[in-house]
Amino acid sequence: VYSGVSGTRTDENIKMSILNSGNVGIGTSTPINKLDVNGDIVASGDITGFGTISDIKLKDDIELLDGSLEKVMKMRPIKFKWREDINHKRAGTQDEGFIAQEMEKIVPVIVEEIKGSWWSGSDTYKKINYNKITTYLVGALQEQQKMVEQQKNVIEQQQEMINEQRTMMEEFRRELDILKQR
């Protein structure tokens, strides 16, 4: 553990640092936030957060995400039971979600590999970054809304045609009535 006034020390062997500012670093001697971790974090419980960095100043080559609806339609939401032999509080419990290997084929960017020592040894497992699915859900909803608007326009056009045909039919009936009276 490194504890100091300054965060300028760059000792590669430092596992954890606590600065006088109260900032804590794990795997870094220069934490700039209350908690900075250099490496993966795996939690056996829930983690609650209030957002993800998304500032435009950090982004290049911005493009609209296309084909979200197609991807969402390929996603297979499932319910399942966690295996009994995993070293976790979820062992044997019912749950819902997706299978990472299936999601990786559809949207590779949301799947990552982690070491799962707390699951069952040092195997590598795939995890889903569920918050990124929201991007595809919003895109799919927008694509569907465009379809709804197009269908609404077609229906309005068809209704106009029906109204015109109704008017024509009424004119034909009047003319037929006139011809029958002669």
Contacts in CASP RR format, 6 or more apart in sequence:
PFRMAT RR
TARGET T0000
AUTHOR 0000-0000-0000
METHOD contacts of the structure
MODEL  1
VYSGVSGTRTDENIKMSILNSGNVGIGTSTPINKLDVNGDIVASGDITGF
GTISDIKLKDDIELLDGSLEKVMKMRPIKFKWREDINHKRAGTQDEGFIA
QEMEKIVPVIVEEIKGSWWSGSDTYKKINYNKITTYLVGALQEQQKMVEQ
QKNVIEQQQEMINEQRTMMEEFRRELDILKQR
1 14 0 8 1.000
1 15 0 8 1.000
1 16 0 8 1.000
1 17 0 8 1.000
1 18 0 8 1.000
2 9 0 8 1.000
2 11 0 8 1.000
2 14 0 8 1.000
2 16 0 8 1.000
2 17 0 8 1.000
2 18 0 8 1.000
2 29 0 8 1.000
3 17 0 8 1.000
3 18 0 8 1.000
3 19 0 8 1.000
3 20 0 8 1.000
4 17 0 8 1.000
4 18 0 8 1.000
4 19 0 8 1.000
4 20 0 8 1.000
5 19 0 8 1.000
5 20 0 8 1.000
6 19 0 8 1.000
7 17 0 8 1.000
7 19 0 8 1.000
7 29 0 8 1.000
7 30 0 8 1.000
7 31 0 8 1.000
8 30 0 8 1.000
9 17 0 8 1.000
9 29 0 8 1.000
9 30 0 8 1.000
10 29 0 8 1.000
10 30 0 8 1.000
11 29 0 8 1.000
14 27 0 8 1.000
14 28 0 8 1.000
14 29 0 8 1.000
15 26 0 8 1.000
15 27 0 8 1.000
16 24 0 8 1.000
16 25 0 8 1.000
16 26 0 8 1.000
16 27 0 8 1.000
17 24 0 8 1.000
17 25 0 8 1.000
17 27 0 8 1.000
17 28 0 8 1.000
17 29 0 8 1.000
17 30 0 8 1.000
17 31 0 8 1.000
18 24 0 8 1.000
18 25 0 8 1.000
19 31 0 8 1.000
22 34 0 8 1.000
23 31 0 8 1.000
23 32 0 8 1.000
23 33 0 8 1.000
23 34 0 8 1.000
23 35 0 8 1.000
23 36 0 8 1.000
24 31 0 8 1.000
24 34 0 8 1.000
24 35 0 8 1.000
24 36 0 8 1.000
25 31 0 8 1.000
25 35 0 8 1.000
25 36 0 8 1.000
25 37 0 8 1.000
25 38 0 8 1.000
26 35 0 8 1.000
26 36 0 8 1.000
26 37 0 8 1.000
26 38 0 8 1.000
27 37 0 8 1.000
27 38 0 8 1.000
27 39 0 8 1.000
28 36 0 8 1.000
28 37 0 8 1.000
28 38 0 8 1.000
30 36 0 8 1.000
40 114 0 8 1.000
40 115 0 8 1.000
42 114 0 8 1.000
42 115 0 8 1.000
42 116 0 8 1.000
42 117 0 8 1.000
42 118 0 8 1.000
44 88 0 8 1.000
44 89 0 8 1.000
44 118 0 8 1.000
45 89 0 8 1.000
52 131 0 8 1.000
56 62 0 8 1.000
65 135 0 8 1.000
65 136 0 8 1.000
65 139 0 8 1.000
67 139 0 8 1.000
67 143 0 8 1.000
68 135 0 8 1.000
68 136 0 8 1.000
68 137 0 8 1.000
68 138 0 8 1.000
68 139 0 8 1.000
68 140 0 8 1.000
68 142 0 8 1.000
68 143 0 8 1.000
69 139 0 8 1.000
69 140 0 8 1.000
69 143 0 8 1.000
69 144 0 8 1.000
71 106 0 8 1.000
71 107 0 8 1.000
71 136 0 8 1.000
71 140 0 8 1.000
72 136 0 8 1.000
72 137 0 8 1.000
72 140 0 8 1.000
73 140 0 8 1.000
74 106 0 8 1.000
75 98 0 8 1.000
75 102 0 8 1.000
75 103 0 8 1.000
75 106 0 8 1.000
75 133 0 8 1.000
76 98 0 8 1.000
76 99 0 8 1.000
76 102 0 8 1.000
77 96 0 8 1.000
77 97 0 8 1.000
77 98 0 8 1.000
78 96 0 8 1.000
78 97 0 8 1.000
78 98 0 8 1.000
78 99 0 8 1.000
79 94 0 8 1.000
79 95 0 8 1.000
79 96 0 8 1.000
79 97 0 8 1.000
80 94 0 8 1.000
80 95 0 8 1.000
80 96 0 8 1.000
80 97 0 8 1.000
81 92 0 8 1.000
81 93 0 8 1.000
81 94 0 8 1.000
81 95 0 8 1.000
82 88 0 8 1.000
82 90 0 8 1.000
82 91 0 8 1.000
82 92 0 8 1.000
82 93 0 8 1.000
82 95 0 8 1.000
83 91 0 8 1.000
83 92 0 8 1.000
84 91 0 8 1.000
84 92 0 8 1.000
85 91 0 8 1.000
85 120 0 8 1.000
86 119 0 8 1.000
86 120 0 8 1.000
87 118 0 8 1.000
87 119 0 8 1.000
87 120 0 8 1.000
87 121 0 8 1.000
88 118 0 8 1.000
88 119 0 8 1.000
98 128 0 8 1.000
100 111 0 8 1.000
100 125 0 8 1.000
100 126 0 8 1.000
100 127 0 8 1.000
100 128 0 8 1.000
101 111 0 8 1.000
101 126 0 8 1.000
103 110 0 8 1.000
103 111 0 8 1.000
103 128 0 8 1.000
104 111 0 8 1.000
104 126 0 8 1.000
107 132 0 8 1.000
107 133 0 8 1.000
107 136 0 8 1.000
109 132 0 8 1.000
110 128 0 8 1.000
110 129 0 8 1.000
110 130 0 8 1.000
110 132 0 8 1.000
110 133 0 8 1.000
111 126 0 8 1.000
111 127 0 8 1.000
111 128 0 8 1.000
111 129 0 8 1.000
112 126 0 8 1.000
112 127 0 8 1.000
112 129 0 8 1.000
113 124 0 8 1.000
113 125 0 8 1.000
113 126 0 8 1.000
113 127 0 8 1.000
114 124 0 8 1.000
114 125 0 8 1.000
114 126 0 8 1.000
114 127 0 8 1.000
115 122 0 8 1.000
115 123 0 8 1.000
115 124 0 8 1.000
115 125 0 8 1.000
116 122 0 8 1.000
116 123 0 8 1.000
116 124 0 8 1.000
116 125 0 8 1.000
119 125 0 8 1.000
END
